[in-house]
Amino acid sequence: MVKFSKELEAQLIPEWKDALVNYWQLKKQVKKIKVSRVPKQTSDADYGVSIFDPICFVAKKISDKLFNFDNKLTEIIQVKSKIRENSEEEEIYETELVQLFSEEDEVRVFFERLDEELNKVNQFYKTKEIEFLERGEILNKQLQILLDLKQILNDRRWKNCVSKQKSSSVPSSWSSTPRNSDYGSDNSAELSATPTSTELTQTDEAIAALERNGVSFTNTATRGKTKKGKPKMAMRIDIPNNTPTRTISAVTSMLWEDLVNNPKKEGTGEFINRKKIQCAEKMIRGAFVELYRGLGLLKTYSSLNMVSFIKILKKFDKVSNQQASASYLKAVKRSHFISSDKVVKLMDEVETIFTKHFASNDKKKAMKFLRPRQQKESHMVTFFVGLFTGCFVSLFSVYALLAHLSGIFSPSTEMDYMETVYPVFSVFALLSLHLFMYGCNLFMWKSTRINCNFIFEFQPSTALKYRDAFLICTTFMTAVVGAMVLHLILRANNFLPSQVDAIPGIFLLFSIALLICPLDIFYRPTRYCFIRVIRNIVCSPLYKVLMVDFFMADQLTSQIPLLRHMESTACYFLAGSFRTHQYETCKTGRLYRELAYVISFLPYYWRAMQCARRWFDEADVNHLANMGKYVSAMVAAGARITYANQQNHLWFSIVVVTSVVATVYQLYWDFVKDWGLFNPHSKNLWLRDELVLKNKSTYYFSMALNAVLRVAWVETVMGFHKISYVESRLVDFLLASLEVIRRGHWNFYRLENEHLNNVGKFRAVKTVPLPFRDADSDG
């Protein structure tokens, strides 16, 4: 049977752990009561044991139940509720000991702490309940505005269809232009810059119904009053700029207002089109899903706390040999977090609303959004991980043996092999290593209760688990080593070099085809999520930057060698070098050398643009400071590439200076900003107050390891290895692997710090921005 403490640890909400009943602390207090009773229980042992002791014990129990049980319940403790002095509504509970206990001091401390926990739980529950109820009211208003707009737009589309049918007999030169209805096309503009009189009339129709309720979509300068004399509330549709077209539109609008210095203060304001209404509907639907999820978490929070109180009071009764649990549980059941039914009613209301307006009255469809099913873990995944791991080890042993027997690394053939096979297969090796490190991250995050799916905004039903990451990693490596073995076998059987050397290219094309395959096989949601994130990174800063976007961009900054290998592979196959074995095209070509600079800059450039976009959205200067870190890394990377081509004292000095500055900048940001360490006022020396890992030495070791791996560039600059071409390429691969390992090590502490920020703010539910808001709040 699983202990309740472990069951509670598995079911608790990580971000609300500090607001739960501290069951473990109360359990320690119960143990203190038990220890304090031990010496007093041995006083009657001098008389020995009698055969009548069991009979006396049973008779005492029966007499207590028949004559004195009810009195004991009321005499042991009394739980009183009163209003806190500094608050008019906050109710607190205090327990008084009516009957003296043999361990009175320990018992009094136990009930004082129990009262503190009950008051803490009540206060937190009330706060969250009020927050969710207010959110529910706001969403109802937003939904009502959306429904009114959709109804009016549908009526207007019907009128437009009727008017078009009536005007079909009119000559084409008299007919209205396609702009008469910007709702008939998904490609309509966000705002109408030069509206016609017909558009103004149609927009006024859409706004009229809302103005009856005091809601106006006009600008504040032209705001009027309702028929009752109350001022109209100016509203606007606020769609986030999370796509390139919206971003460009927002930037150009801002620049135009700054240049002309005359923002739009007159006119009828924004024009509402169908695309905006669709975006608003999607935002409100997502907000309802998050509200329902938050209500479910609060309901779980209530039930977990109730069970915790029951379990700890049972332990107290058992240790103290008293019956105090019934009296205290009556007070617990009367408390707000148990007696209130507002959360359950709001959950039922959200289910009804969502089913009616977002699921076409299909309850089953609605529940797929509101209660997505968790993906069941299959033992087949574990089996295949073990199978492919064994296959990888066996094939790698075969490859090492064949490579030795065929003399593939001999001076006569090493150049051909390293130029054809090494770049392609090293790409997959580095990628597989990164996947393995990500699987280790997922395992550690799960073990330490870090909610990575919430932080990355992944769907729990489709998110990768650590077993899945290991399966993808082992599958890739088995396929890669299998292709390498096949390449050696065909080469040993005297096949044409052009045919044999096409195997790496075929394998690369097959991998790309598998990545974009539309069939629902081999983790399609994960593959498409990866493609979407890469698109957001490449198009930075046009897309809104999410946590998963800049986290993935940070991974790319550690995979510059992989990108360089992809460049050489593309050049090798596109230039037809695999047929002629002329490698000078991909080494001495001007375009190739310039692309080497671009590829070394790109990951840092993308990350810098993300920082610029976050600064534009959030107006936080820290993002500009973070952008400076990546700019310094770009300068250092460019200096190292130039030094590799022009080795002189001037460029050596430039490389050393720029690399030292970039490294110090990066280490400071790693430790202070990303990991949240080096707090001089922390109770943990040079760490932070809250630590997920219990062993403090792990953090000191991790900081030292991160610092050592950050300065691996010294080896590439100083040129310590005066070795052969093959050995130099292997050393480069080792350094690239160490950087991937450093990044995987960095990932854990980065998400740990993000998780602790969520815990500190009790943030367990995503806040979805709402489309309709008061224009006066624009600032």
Summary of the structure (lengths in Angstrom):
residues: 779
radius of gyration: 34.1
end to end distance: 58.6
largest distance: 119.3
contacts: 2234
relative contact order: 0.08
helix: 71%
strand: 3%
